[in-house]
């Protein structure tokens, strides 16, 4: 029996903070004889848990009965698979839907549900049928069907919960709720939803046609529709949890999967957070998990992952930890066309960054491929199987459908070896942050719906998409991270206090309550860096200049670059640079920092207001790291960690635990090998020793751990150090050679008789 709880943003197993490293294995896509092998591969890779979807579509038979014991086919023997996992000491993360996606037809919902209740398939704009196989989540007929499915599967899980001595350690409720209607820009607008929306909004939009809103009031309507859906999804999750608990699933954490990455980027990921955070924020023993498909991790998208984690944490309560429920694994060749090949190093980089930011659970998806079984009744859709991917599925996974391991398997095994070496520390550590926080405005991501016939709505969405979150051209967050800052995010729609310099990528639309909070923050002594456009309107399109007036500023119409017009700006003491957009500022009392090159009009100013100050930059200035660190230095913020690496691409942060123990996390996401000396608050770390960091690699270096003052080797476990790239370890107290280019260091652990510097650095006087 195990007690599994969420507390202090940790996963507590029998009261002990723990990391859970998992891989997704779909039993229903494997022959029973292969289950043991795939679970053994999980253990070999270093995982401690297995996650799996449990598809309603697979387990329901044509007569409506449910087979969970394999009576009608081994691929349905869920109980057998759970028991096999338990026998190997693996925890189970159960994902029973009702939606599961996973390339299954109907997203895992039985055909019968649609055939018996055709009205649960929603209509959308202009009364057209929704183009995806989604469902009106709160349709009574659908909820009755879901209750019947839960009545079948939840008792099976309840019997095998960890508190009852079984393997089931957590249960995910549904999957990617709201994603299908978002990606198709097709909100559910059935008669029932419209009636519910009218009641929720107090009939405020009776003058508009909700199925085709445009014209006066449409901006307010679109905003309200997105906010209404947050409540709708929250009610749906509450129903699922209540029914799961009614059927005995109590005493383990519940999970909600957050969708939103695409095209190798995470710029739209906060849309998923915005849609669903009301469903889990503040809910006991329930937390969210990321679902990210970023492909490689590079200088271009590393900030996407970092900011995604930070925004998730910004809407968690004090007990809810970060998790990742679909952590992309494998080559990324999902179409079997060799159009994409993700290097194995991406797995290492993404894993290292996520554990540094406090992810307590990572589920590698998909860990093992398999075969899609046939449907019981032919669908006449070209393959008559449960999924639309053909016979083989998961061909890009670390373990392919035939059980062969690929390069990604070795990458998972390697990085999990490093994570296990520091797992006891990581499980009870929190990321240390600099004197900077990134502002998160969830309502800036209420852009999932825009009526195609409403030009004004489309223009507002485009403006928000351009400037929100990570800033225009993503420069704001990327510059922070690659300049050495480690930072949290702050939900600006909730009350926040003084403290760190607040950095916000701002569009021309910013809700009046948020403007009031920011104005009060600065007037009361806060420090603000606003980059993008000076806000001038509320979410309903009405003029709103509360923040501008508090700062003593006004702004002109944005000036756009074109194929024949190249707006350029010049910062004090710097070369002129071209920008894509700028906005002139009127700031009679301000210190001008950046001007338009030709007119000399201010586009970047520093103002003092009340007892605080703000820097407002109204152009998309390039990602010149020294420019951005200079702005923040004017506001009194500097990164604790600095280094002398010659090429941008080093990410550095640190985690700290009880008693002053610390891990310094270094990533090189650049494509070149780098050598650097790392400093904290201006003082060299690790005795000033140079650290070699090959291209696309990472390190977790200990400080103040037990008797160890510091080391440029990673931990191999309590009291052990390990050389990078080998399995060799030595007791703390042995002095280890750490330069991978030294022939004596390859493949073994050696003592140091005489230390030498890394290339390009001086010899330290002593080391550890």
N, C-alpha and C positions, 0 to 999 in steps of 0.2 A: 504494500500500500504506500502511495506517495501523495503528499500534499503539494499541489501545484497552484501557486497564487501569483498575481501581479501586485507588486508593491514597490514604491520608490523608483518607478521606471525600470524595474528589474523583473526578471522571471525568478521566482523563489521556489525551489524544489526542496521540500522539507525544511523550509526556512533559509536555505543557502542560495545566494545569487548564482545563477547558472546560465551558460550559453547553450542554445539548442541549435545544432547544425543538422540540416535535414536535406533530403533529396526526394523529388517527386517520382513515384513509381506507380504506374497504372496497372493494377492486377488484372483488370478486365481486358487489357490488351496483350496479356501474356498467357501462355500455356501454364497450367498449374506446376508442371515439372520445372519451369524456369523461375518460379517465384523465389526459391531459396537462393539461386545463383545471383539474382539481381539484388536481393537483400544483403548477400555476402559482399557484393561489390560496393554497396553503400558503406558497410562497416569498414571495408578495406580502404575506402576513400577518406574515412575519418568522420563520417556522419554518425550522429547519435539518435536520429529520428528518421522516419519515413512519412511523407505526406502523400495523400492520394485523393482524387475525386472519387465519388461514389454515385455514379450516374443513375438517376431515376429512369432514364431512357433504356439503360442496359438491364436494370433489375426488374422492371415491370414487364409482365407477360401479356400476350394478346387478350387474355380474358380479364385483365385488370389486376390480377394477383401479383404478388411481389416475391421473388426468389432471392434470398440473401445467403443461402447455404449451399448453392451449387447443385440443387436437385435436377435442374434442367440444363446444366452446363457448367463446367468447371470455372469458366471466366466470371461466373456470378457468385462464387463462393467467398463472399466478403468475410464471413466469420473465420474461414480457414486461413485467409491471408492475415487477418488481425492476429490470430493465434500464432502464426508462423513468425510474424514480426516480434511478438512478445517473447517467443523462444530465443530470439537473437538479442534480446535486451534493447530493442529499438522502441522508442516512443512513437506514437502515431498521431499525426495531425490530420483529423478527419475533415473532409470537405464534401458534405452530402447535398449541396445545392439548396433549393431545387434547380437553379441555373448552375451549370458548371462550365459552359463554353468548351474549351479543350478541343476545338474543331469538331465537336459532335454536332450532328444534325439537330435542329431545333434548340441548339445550345444545351442539350441534355434533357429537354422536356419531352415526354412521350407524345407521339402523334395523336394519341387518343384525346389528350387534353384539348388540342386545337379542334379536333373533329367534333367532340361533344359540346364544346363551348366556343363556337367561332367568334362570339362577341368579345372574348378576352384579348383577341388580337386588336390592338388599338388603331384608331384613325388619328391622323395628324393634320398639319396645315391643309386648309381647303377641303377637309373631309376625306383626304386620300388615305388609303390603307398604309400603315407604317411599312417601310421597305425592308425592315429586318424582322427576324422571328422573335420579337419581344412580346411582352404581355403586360396588360394593365395590372400592376403588382397588387393593387388593393381591390380588384374585382372580386366580389364575394365568391363566385364560382371557382375562381383560381385559388383563393385561400382555402376553400373546402378541399380541393384536390391536394394542395400542399399539406394540409393537416393529415390527410390520409397517408401521404408518403412519409411524413414524419412519424406517424403512428407505427409504421412498419420498420423504419430504419433506426429511429432514436433509441428504442429499447435495446437493440443490438449493441449500440455504442454505449449505452448506460451500463450494461452488464460488464463492459470491458474498460470502464473509466479507471484512470490511475488511482483515485482514492479507493476504488474497489479491488485493487490489485491487478488491474489490467493495463494495457499499453496506451490507451487513448488519453492523450495529455492536453488536447485542445480541440475545439470544434469551430470551423469557419461557417459563418452564416451566409448562405447564397454566394454569389460571385459576381464581381464587377457590376453591381447594381447601377443602373442609369447609363451605362456605357453605350449600349446599342442605340438608344434614342439620341444620345449626344453626337456620336460619330456620323449619324445620318441626318442630323439637324431635324429630328422628327419627334417633338414632344408628344406624349400621350395626351390626346384630346378627345377621349370618348365622352359621351353624354354624362356618364357618371363622374368622370374626372372634372368636367366643366362645372357640374353642379357642386362638387366638393370645393373647387377653386372659388366659385362665387361665394360660398359660405365662409371659406377661410379669409377671403379678402373683403368680406362685408359688402359684396356687390359693387365694389368700387369701379369695376370696369364694364358695367352694363352697357355703356355706349359703344363699346368696341366689339368687333366680331373676333372672339378668341382664336378661331381657326384661320383667320386672315387679318391679324392686327396691323394696321398702318395708319399714318396720319396722327393727329393730335392725341396724345396720351399713350402712344405705342411704346415709347421708351420706358415709361413707368410700368406698363403692362409686362413687357419682357422681363424687367427686373423682378417684378412680383412673381411671375411664373417660375423663374429660377428659384426664388426663395421659397415659394410654395412647395416645389418638388423636394427641397431639403426636408421639410416637415413630412411630406408624403413618404419619402424613403425612411425617415426615422420611424414612422408608424409601422412600416413594413418590417423593418428589423426588429422592432419591439414585438410584433406578432410572432415572428420566427423564433425569437428567444423564448417567449412565453410558452409556445407550443413545445419546443425542445425540452424546456425544464419540466413541463407537464408530463412528458414521457420519460423523465428520469435523468436527463443530462444536466447534472448539477455538480458543482465543486471543481470544475476545470475552467480555464479561460475560454472566452469566445473571441473570435477574430472576424474582422471586416477587411475585405480585399479592396485596395485603392488602385484604380486603373489610370491610364492617361498618357504614357509615353508613346512615341511614334516616330518612325523615320530616323531612329538613332538619337533622338533628342528627348529632353524632358520638359520642354517649354510649356507644354499643355498639361503636364502631370497635375499641377495644382487645381485644374478643373475637377478632377476626381475627388481631391480633398474637399473642394468647395461643395460639391454635390452631397458628400456623405458625412462630413464631420459632425453635423448635428445629430447623426444617428449613434455616434459612439462617444462623443466628448462628455466626460463626466459620468459615464456609465460604468458601474463597478464590474471588475473582472471581465472587461471587454476592451480590446485595443485594435488599432488599425495595422495593416501590413501593406507594404509597397508591392507593386506589380510593375516591374520595370524591364523594358526591352530597349537598351541603349546601344547594343552591339559593342563596339570597342569603346574604351575609355581613353580620351585624348585631351589635349589642351583645349579643344573646342567644346567638349561636352562634360568635362569633369565637374564644372560648377553646376550643371543640371542635376547631377546626382546629389551633390552636397546640399544644394538649395532645396531639392525635393525632400530630403530627410529633415532639414531644418524647418520647412513649412509644416511637415507632419507633426514634428515635436511642438510647434507653436500652438497647435490646437489640441494637444493632449493635456490631460490633467496630471497631477503630481504622481500618480501611480502607473500611468499607462506608458509602457516601454515602446520603443520602435521595434518593428519586426519587418521582415521581407518575405512575403508569401509566394511570390513568383520572381525569383532571382535568376535572371536569364543565364542559362548554361549552354554549352555546345558551340557549334560553328556558326549558327545563324543562317544556314543554308536551308531555310524552311521550304523553298520552292523546288528544291533539288535541281537548280539550274546553274549553280556555282556563280550566281550573281553577287553573293556576299560570302566572305570568309572571315569570321571574327577570330583574331589571334587568341590562343589560350591565355596569354598574359592578361587579357581583359578580365578574366575571372579573378585572378590574384588582385589586380588593382581595385576592382569594385568591392571585393570582399574586405580588403584591408580598409578601404575608406568607410565602409558601412559599420564595421565593428568599432572603428575609431569614433564614429558619431553616436555610438550607443545602441546599435541594433543588437538585440538579445536573441533573436531567432532569424536564421536565414534558411530558406528552402530553395534549393537549386532546382530550377524548372526548365526543361524536363530532364531528369537524370537518366532515365532509361526509356528507350523506345519500345515499340511492340507492334502488334497487328490488330487492325480493326475487325472485330467479329461481324458476321452478317446480321442484319435485322431479322427478327422472327417472321415478319411479313414483308415481302418485297415492296420497296417504295417506288420502283420504276424510275429512279432518278439518275441512273447511269452506273451505280455500283452496288446499290442495295446493302450497303454496310452502315454501321452506326455513325461513321464520320465521313466527311467529304474529302479526306486526304488520300483515299484509295486504300489499298491493303496494308502497306507498311506505314507506320506512324512514328514520328520521333527520330527520323533518320539523321537529324543534326545533333542528337543528344550525345553526351559523353559515353554512354553505353548504347550502341545502336540496336535496332530491332532483333538482330541475330545474336546479341550478347557480346559483340566485340567492343573493346574499349578504344577510344580515340584520344587525341592529344588533350582534349578538355578534361578527361578523367585524370590524367597525370597532374594537370594544373590544379584541380580541386584537391587532390591528395596532397600536393605540395603546400598550398596555402593553408589547408586545414591542419597540417602538421605545425605550421607556424602559429596558427590561432590556438591550437591545443596547448602549445608551450606556454602561452600567456593567458589561458582561458580563465583561471581562477582570479586573475587580476582584472581582465576585461569585463567579466561578469559583474564586478562590483565597482567599476570606475565610471566616471562621467567626463565628458569632454570639457576641457578648459577653454574658455573663450576670451578673446581680446575685448577691448573697450568699444566694440562696434556691434550693432544688431541690425539685421535686415528687416525692413517692414514688410509684413504680409497683409494684404487686403483681400480677404476671401471674395468679396463682392466684385473685385476686378476680374474674377474668373467666372462670373455668372454670364458667360458668353456662349454657352453650349447651344443656345437657340436663337435664331434670327430669321424672322419671316422673310422669305426670298423677295417678296414684293415691297419691302420696307427699306428704302435706300438710307434713311436716317439711322435706323438701327444698324445696318451694315457698316456705316461710317463710324459709329461709336465703337462697335466691336473691333474694327480695324485699328482704331486709335488705342484701345486698351491692349490689344495683342502686341502692338508695337512697343509700348513703353512700360508695361507692368512688370512686376516681379524682379527679374534679373536685369531689367533696364533695356533701353534701346540697343539693338545689336547684341544683347546679352552682356554688354561690356561691364556693367556695374558689378554684378556678382563675380564674373570671371576675374576682374581686376582685383577685387578684394581677396579672393582665394589664392590667386597666383602671386600676389604681393606678400603673402605670408600670414594674412589674417585668418583666424578661426573665429566663427561668429554664429550666434543663434539667430532665430527669427522671432519676431514679435507680432502677434495678432493685433492689428491696429483698430479692429472693430470691437475690441474689449479694452477695458481700462488698463493702462500701463503706467508705471511710475518712472521717475527720473533715473538716470544711470548712464548707460552706454550711449555713444553717439548713434543716433538713429539714421539709417540710410534707406532711402525710398526711391524706387523707380516709379515715376509718377506720370500718368496720362492727364489729358485735359479734364477728364471726368474723375471726380473724387467726392464721395458722399459728404454731405454737410456734417453729420456727426463725427466723421473721421477728420475732416478739416478742423472742427472745433477742438478735438483732442490734440491734434498736432500743434495748433496755435497755442493752446494752454501749456503744452509741454515746453515749447520754446520760451514763452513769456515767463514761465516759472523756473527758468534756468537750464532747460534742455538744449542739446546740440543736435542739429539736423543737417543732413546732406540730402538735398532733393535734386534728382537728376532726371531729366526728361522734359516735360512741359509743366508750366505753372498751372495748377488746377483752376478752372474757371466755370465749371458747371457741376450740378448735382446729377444723381443717377437718372432723374426724370428729364434731364436736359435743361432745367431751369438754371439761370445764372447763379453762381455760388462762388464768391471770392473771399470767404472767411479767412482762409490761411494767407492769401496774398495781402489782404488788408492788415492782418496782424504783423506781417513782415515789412509792411510799408512798400509793397511792390505792385506793379501792374505789368501786363504783358501784351504784346501785339499778336497779330495773326501768325501762325507758324509759316515759315518760308521753306519750301521744299526744293531739293535739288532735282534737276532734270538732266536729260541727255545733253542739253546745251547750256545749263546754268549750274555752276559748281560752287555753292556757298562754302566759304572758308572762314576759319576763326584763328585768332592768335591769343594764346595765354601769355601772361607776363613773363618775359625772359625766355620764351620758347619759340620754336619755328611755327610758321603758319601751317595749319592742317585743314584738309577738306572734310566737311561733314555732310551728312545726308539731309539734315533738317536743323533749323534753328528757330528761335523765338526771341525777338528783341524784348529787353526788359527796361522798364522805367524805374530807376532806383536812385532818387536824388541823394539819399543819405547813405548809400552803400559803397563799399569798397569794390571796385571793378576788378575782376580776376581774369575774365576772358571777354574779348570783343570780336565782333564781326570784322574780318580783315579789311573790307572795302569801306564800309560806312563808319566803323568805329563804335557802333551801337553795342551796349553791353549784352552779353549772352551768358555771363557767369558772374555772380556777385556774392559778396559776403556781407551779411547784415546783422546788426545787433537789435534785438527786440526784447523789451522787458529785461530780465536778467539772463537771457539766453542768447544764442546766436544760431544763424543758419547760413549755409552755402547753397545757393540755387544755381544750377547749371542747366541752361535750356538749349542744349545742342547735343548731338550724339557724338561726343568726343571719342577719339580712338582709344584702344586699350593700351595706352602708354602707362606702364605700372608706376613709374616715378611721378607722373602727373596726378594719378589718383591718390597715391600715398601722401603726396604733398597737400592735396585738399584736406584729407583727413587729419594730417598733422596740424593744419590751421585750426582744426576743431579739437585738438588735444588728443587724438587717437593715433597710436602707432602699434604695429604688430610686435608682439613679444618676441617672436622667432624671426630672425633674419639669417640670410646665408649669402654666400658669394658664388653660387652656381652661375655659369655664364649664359645659360639659355633658359628662357621662361619655360615652366613646366614642372616645377617642384611644388608639391603641396605638403605643408607641414602643420600638424596640430599635435595636441597632447591630451592624454587622459590621466586623471588622478583618482586615487582611491584612499581608503582610510590609512592614517599613519604616514602620509606624505609619499606613498608609493606613486610612481609615475611611469608611463610609457610615452615615448616620443615617437610619433607616427610620421614617417617620411614616404612620399610617393614621388616617383619620377614618371610623369605621364607624357614626357616629351619623347621623340624618336631618337635621341642621342644619349650616349653615356655621359654622366656628369660626376664631377668630384667637387665636394663642397665642405666648408667649415660652417657649422651651425652655431648660432649665438642666441642667447636669451637675454633680453633687456640689455643688450650691448656687451655681454660677457660670453666668451666662447664656451661652448658645451663640450663635454667629453674630452677635457684636457686640451682642447684646441686641435684634436686629431682630425685629419681630413677623412671624410666618408666618401667612399666610392659607391655610387648609385647607378647601376647600369640602366640603360634605356628601358622603360616600361617595367620597373620593378619597385619593390617597397621594402621597408624595414620597420620593425617595432623595437625600439631600443629602450632598455630599462634604466631607471634612475631611482636610487633609494629603495631598492627591493631587497628586503632582508639585510644580509651583510654586504650586498653589492652596492657600491657607491654609484657606478655607472658602467655601461659596456657598449661597445659598438658591435657586439654580437647580439642576436636575438636569444630569447629564452627558449630552452627545450623542455621546460617543465620546472617545477619547484627546485631551486638550487642548481639548475643546469643551464649552460649556454650552448648554442648551436651555431656552427659556421653556416653562413648563407650558401645554399646550393648543395649541401651535403646532409647526411643523416647523423653526422658525428656530433657528439656532445661531450662536455667536460664539466666537472664540478666548478662552481663558483670559487674563485681563488686561483685557478689556473689562468694564466695570462695568454690570451688567444690572438693569433695573427688573423687579421680581418681583411687583407687585401686580396681579392680574387685573382689578380693578375700574377701573384707570386707562385711559382711552380710548387714551392714547399707547402702551400696552403691547400692545394687541390686534393680533395678527397679524404683529408684526414685532419685531425686536430693536433696542433703543435703548441709548444710553449714559445714565448718570446724571449730570446736572449738579448736582442737589441731591436728596439723599435725603429721604424723608419716612417716617414710621412707618406700620405697618399700623394700621387703626382700633383705638383703645383703648390704644395703646402709645406710649411716649415715643420721641423720635428718638434713635437711637444716635449715638455720637460718630464712629464710622467703620464701614465695612463692607467686604465683599469680594465 
